[in-house]
């Protein structure tokens, strides 16, 4: 059996990977920019720092317009048929036009109270961003937070894989897979996806600890992760908890593992708690978000049949998605392979990965818009990230098995698999 690297040295290697990633982001140039939602998060962060609504709007709008103008200038440099204006002149014109358009408006999309309630009910990310915005300003602060969340998510992957009993090589492979996938890219942006991703990975880590006899610590991490996810994006927390409960229940029926039963119970309790919180606080429901979709942010009258329209839109979107996968099936093939490895060799990681995959798909199904799908479905990449780590573990162990082709899986990963391990070591 190859000698493993001590845990302290494993974390040092993970920090080294993180440092290289941050250095690359800061020195190699970036297409990082503020999105319309970023403007609202920045405005909420400024309000939490004490600014009134008008001042917060002005500060957030100034940063948003400057960011979009810089993006326009970058595109100008790449356009061989662009006008003769210098890129800095193009940026100045773009920024001035943006400020002129929105300076007297209550919001860059709409001031409708129904639309605003969707964001005011999700204070987690703006509250986290507030110290960074207060110390560094909107642009630098939100970019620094994005780097922190991307690095934090990658280290969480590394930690949970080590917690599952995998080697340092496998854990770092999973960390790198996270950073180079859409998970890393969307975590880097000035959006709530980074914090939601860290929360989802924290729930996975909690499930792993519960499976390895760390029941109190695992349950605390699992519940805490879902609690932070609830104040960040409660709809995701509800779907995530419900799907983890369902996946763990099915796994328990098949394997009769006490770890699966415990995970199913804790996840069910969390889902019920999130649903009760939504009801007691009167948070915007899926009906409100559907009306937002089909009225173009409440600019048009409400539609009488939002659910029927959603079904039609889903049929159209998923047909388009299947066509895309048929033409370029990298994601589909990688996901199928990863889920096969995770369900066969990953222990509790298997049902957790399935829940992550289905959560991302459910978020797309709730808002099946092509321009939003990559962002909303980013959790669908978690199985690929974890699967790459398990494949790395298999490749690492293969040379040490000269007499058979059975892949050695750490016995401590999940209790029921100990009896099925053929390797006497």
N, C-alpha and C positions, 0 to 999 in steps of 0.2 A: 504493500500500500504506500503510495507516495506521501512523503511527509508534508503536512499542510503548513502554510505560513501562519504564524501567530496572529490572533485577531487584531492586535495593535498595529502590526505591520500591514495587515489587510486594509485597515482604515487609512493608513498613510498612503497606500497605493491608490485608494479611491479618491483621496484628497489631491493627489498628484494629477490624476485624470481630470478632476474638476478644475484645477489650476490651469492646465493646458487648454481646456475648453474656454474658460473665461478669458485667457490671454488671446486666444484666437478671435473671440467675439469683439474684443476691444481694439485689436490691431488690424484685422483683415478687412474691415469695413462691414457694413451690414445694411439690410433693407428694413431694419426695424423702424416702425412708425406707429403713430397713434391711430386707433380705429374710432369710429363714432361712439361705440360703447366706452372706449377709453376716456373720451371727453367727459362722459357722465360719471365715471368712477373718479376721475381727477376732480371734478366739481364737488362730488360728495366728500372726497378727502379734504379739500380746502374748507368746506363747511364744518367738518369735524375739527379742524384746526382753529375755528373761530371766525372765519370769513362769513359775511352775509351772502344771501343767494346771488345778488347782482355782482358782487366782487368775485365770488367763486366762479360764476359764469365767465366773467371777463378773463380771469387768470387761466381757466381751463381752455377757453376758446383760443386765447393767444398761443398756448402751447400746441393745441390741435392744429391751428392754421400754420404755425411754423413747421410742424412735423410734416404735414401734407405738402407744403411748399418744397421742403427739402426732398421729399420723395419725387415730386414732379421734376425737380432739377436733376435728380439722378437718372430718371427716364429720358430727360432731354439729352443727356450726354451719350446715351446709347442709341439715339435715333439719328440715322444718317441723313434724313430728310427734314430735320428740325429747322425751325426758323434761325435766322442769324443772330438772334439775341443770345447773349452769354447765359449760361445756366443760372448764375446768381441773379441776373435780371429777370429771368423766368420765375425764379423762386420768389423774388420780391413782388412781382405782379400777382402771382398765385396767392401769396399770403395776404396781400392787400384786398384782393377780391373776396377771399374767405372772411376776413374780418368785417368788411363792408356788408356782406350778405347776412351774417349772423349776429352782429354786435347788439342789435336791438331786439333779437328774438329770445324767447325764454329757453329754447333748446335748439340744437342743430337738426333735430328730427321733428319733434312736435312737443308742445307744452301740455297736451291732453293729460288729464290727471290719471286716466287708466293706464296710459303708457308709462308715466312717471312712477306709478306705484309698482310696476314690475321691477324697477331698479331700487327704489327706496326700501323694498322688502328684502334686499340682499346686501346687507351692510358689511359682510365679512371682508371682502377684498379691499374696499375703500378704507376701512379702518386699519387694515394691515399696511396699506400704501401711505397712510397719513404721515407717519414719522419720516419716511423716505422723501415724500413730497415736501414736508416742512424743512428738512435739512438740506436737500439738494435741488429743490424746484421740481416742477412737474415732469419735464422731459428726463433729466438725469435721475431723478428719484424713481420714476416708474421703470426706467431701464435698469437701474441697479436692483430693484425688486425683482424684475424679470430674471436677471442673472441669478439672483439668490434662489428663486423658486426652481429654475431649471437645474441648478446644482443640487439644491435640496431634494428634488425629485430623483435625481440620479443616485444620490447617496442613500436615499430611502430604498431604492431598488437593490443597491449593494447590500444594505443592512438586512433586508428581508430575505435575500437569497442566502446570505451567510447564516441567518437565523434558521433557515430551512435545512441547514447542514451541507450546503454546497461549498465547493472549494473557492479559494480566493480568485482563481482564474475565471471560474464560471460567474462569480458575483461581479467582477469587473467587466466581463463580457456583457452581462446584462446592463450594467451601468452605461457602457459605451453605446449599446443598442438603444437605450433610452435617449441619449443625447443626440444621436444622429437621426432618430425617427421624428415623425410629426409631434410626438410627445414632448421632445426637447424644444422644438421650434415654437409650438403654441405656449409652452410654459414660459418662454422668453418674452412673449408679447405682453403688452399692457392690458391684459384681460384677466378674467377670473379663472380661465382654464388652468393656469399653473397651480393655483391654490387648490382647485378641485382635484387635479391630478395627484398632488401630494396627499390629499385626504384619502383618495381612493387607494393609493399605495399604502398609506398608513393602515387602512382597514385590512388590506391583504396581509401586512406584517402582523397585525393583531391576530388574524386567523391562524397564521403560521405559529405564533407563540402559544395560542390555545391548543394547537395540535401537538405541541412538544412539552406539555405539562406545565407551561407557564400560564396557567389559566387566568389568574388574577391580573397579571401584567398584560396578557393578551387581550382580555376582555376590556381592560381600561383603555388600551391603545385603540381598540376597535371602536368602542363607544365614543371616545374623544375625537377620533378622526371623523366619524359621522356627525358629531355635534358641530364641529367646525365647518364641515361641508354643508350642514343645514343652514347656518347663518350666511354662507357664501352663495349657495344655490340649492334651496330646499327641495326643489323638484328632483334634482339629481340625487340628493341624499335619500329621498323616499324610494325612488326606483332602484338605486344601488342596494339599499338595505333589503328591499323586498326580493330582489333577484338573488342576492346572496343567500337569503333564507330559503328560497325555492331550490337553488342549486345544491345547497348543503343538505336539504331534506331528501332530494333525489339520491344524492350520494350516500346518505345514511341508509336508505332503503336497499341500496345495492351492496353496501359494504358493512353495514352495522357497526360503524366506527363511532365511538363515544365523542371523538373530536368533532365529527360532522354534526352530531346531535346537539352538542354544546353550541357550535357555531350557528346552527339553524335557530336555536332558541334565542340567543343574544341578538341575532339579526332581526328576528321577528319582533322582539321587544323594541328595537330601535326604529323599525318601520312604523310600528304603532305609535311610538312617541312622536315621530316626525309628523305623521298624519294628524294626531291630536293637536300638536302645536299649530299646524296650518289652520285647523278649524277654529281653535280658540282665538288666534290672532287675526283671523279673517284675511289671510294672505291671498294674493291673486291666484286664481285657479287656472287650470288648463283652458277653460272656456275663455278667459281673458286673453291668454296668449294666442289662442286660435283666432279670436276676433282681430287681434293685432296683426296677425299674418294676412288675413283675408280682407282687411280694410286698409292695407298699406299704412300701418301705424295710426289707425283711427282717422285717417283723412277722408275715408268714404263711410257711408252708413253701415251699421252692423249687418252681417248676413244672417239669415234665419236658419241656415243648415251648416254650421261650421264643421261638424263631425263628418257629414257626408262628403263635404269638399275635401276634408283631410284624407279620407279613404281614396278618393279619386287622385289626389295629388301624390299619395304614397304609391299607388299603382304605377303612375307615370314615372316617379323618381326611381323606384327600385328596378323597373324595366331598363331605365337608362343606366343604373349602376351595374346591372348584370352585363349589359353591352360593353361598358367600360372594362369590367373585369375579364370579359372574354377577349378583348383586344390586348389588354396588358394585365395579366393575372398575378402580378407579383404579390400584392397584398393578400389575395385570396389563397394562393398556394402557401405562402408563408404562414398564414393564420391556421389553415387546416393542418399543416405539419406541426406547428407549435402546439395546437390544442391536442393533437394525437399524442405527442410526447408528454404533455402536461397531465393528461388524463390517465395515461398508461404508467408514467414514472414519477409524477410530481406530487402524489399524495394530496394533501389539502389544497395545494396550489391549483389543482385541476378544476374543482368546482368554483374556486375564487376567480380563476381566469375566465371561465365561462360566464360568470356573473358580470365581469368587467366588459367582456365582449358584447353581451346582450344589453348592458346599460348604454354603451355608446350607440348601438343600433337603435335602441328605444328613443334616444334623444334625437336622432336623425328622423325617425318615424314621426315624432311629435312636431318636427319642423323640417319637412322634406324639401328643402331648398338647396339647389346645387351649389350656390355661392356660400352657403353656411355649413355644408355637410362635413368638410374636412375638420372644421373647428368643433362642431357639436359631437362628431363621432370619434374624437381623438382617443377616447378610452379603448376603442377597438384595437389599438396597437399594443395594449398591455400584454395580451397573450403572446404576441410575437417577441416582445422584450424578454419575458420570462422563459419562453420556449428556447430562445437562443442560448440562454444561460444553461438550461438543462442539456441541450445538444453539446455545448462546450464541455460540460461535465462528462458526458458519455465519451467524447473524443479523447478527453484527458485520461480517462480510466482504461480505454480500450487496450493500449499497449501492455498494461499490467495483467491482462487476462490471456495468457498464451494458450490455454487449453479449452476455452469455450468463448462464445460470443455474447454472453449475458452481461449486460451493462450493470455495473454496481451502482446502486443508489444508496445514499446515506440512510442507514436504518432508522435514524432518529427523525427523518423528515416527517413520517407519519406512522402511527402505531400499527395499523393493520398490515402493512407491507412487510413487517419483520418476518412473518411466517412464510412469506413467499420469496424471500431472498435466497437465491441459489448459491451465492458466493459465500463460503464459510468464514470469510474474514469479517 
